[in-house]
């Protein structure tokens, strides 16, 4: 049995107002070829199919076109998809009656029975041997190669009663695994969550973590007998807490400049006669992310670095550019100068990051109301300027203008 694990496609994402449609088209074409060439039996997609709960028509066409083409080219392929925190669970599940005819199962909603108990069977998906029947009338235990615990991103109330989120999620996985303990078949788990012991991106809002790590799920939630756990949510490909068979596949394209050093990948799992082999397959980089200079620098050095960039026309494969500038004094013209220097360069300017010097502690002190009254407004402004701009004195023209403003305000 060959399994391919991927996650966090974020179809429809715009990168600083640039569409990433072309990158997603190229990735899905590559993924389809990998499935065919490597004779994959099961494709697991661990959430965040779309970048938001209301995906554009273009993003949905891309998604369903991929599913149609890959199942037409690989009729024996089984696909299991779970919703992530960016997806609309109900929207993702809505086409299930049609998708199930293509051997595709989507789980986004945690259902409950009339008594309010979680429908565990809804989250347990049989993985069939190639050529086995799919209708309920044809199902035979001998046709089942394994079971998958297809657990989508869990929101409040989606898990059994517990003291906190982490305990509730852990209890649900344990209940699901207990349902299969006597089946004698391999078990695979899926999840869209933040596991403790994992590394997150430095500056990525899409990896939504909760302050204090209260959503961190211990990898102990996944029973040691589970042959592989396919996770989504974090964009860095990684094993969790050193467990070889508990992994994030990572996002196929970088979602932010903090991810430009990641090796985008998918994971292939081969299981045969109680032996599991796990391979990380690198996704080709489609568009580069550049940051210049390596560290924030003054404007003159930034312009020199821009001069070294390649000339040419801008197209859908031109690198995204982040410019980092160290500000030493107020300057409203730096963006114009940077944009002018980029004319004719084959890059797409995504953002300019202006870094201010570390502010020093104020020299002004007031421990009483009388002392506070004795501090002049202009002194406050001069003190702030010196701390912000590394002990530089405020220019005389600015000082005069401020004094005029303060004087006018005092007349009111």
PyMOL commands that set and color helices and strands:
alter all, ss='L'
color gray80, all
select helices_A, chain A and resi 21-37+57-73+89-93+96-102+120-123+141-143+165-180+211-213+219-221+257-259+299-307+334-341+369-373+377-388+396-411
alter helices_A, ss='H'
color red, helices_A
select strands_A, chain A and resi 2-6+14-15+18-19+42-46+78-82+104-107+124-128+144-150+186-192+228-232+238-240+243-248+265-272+275-282+289-297+319-327+347-356
alter strands_A, ss='S'
color yellow, strands_A
deselect
rebuild
show_as cartoon
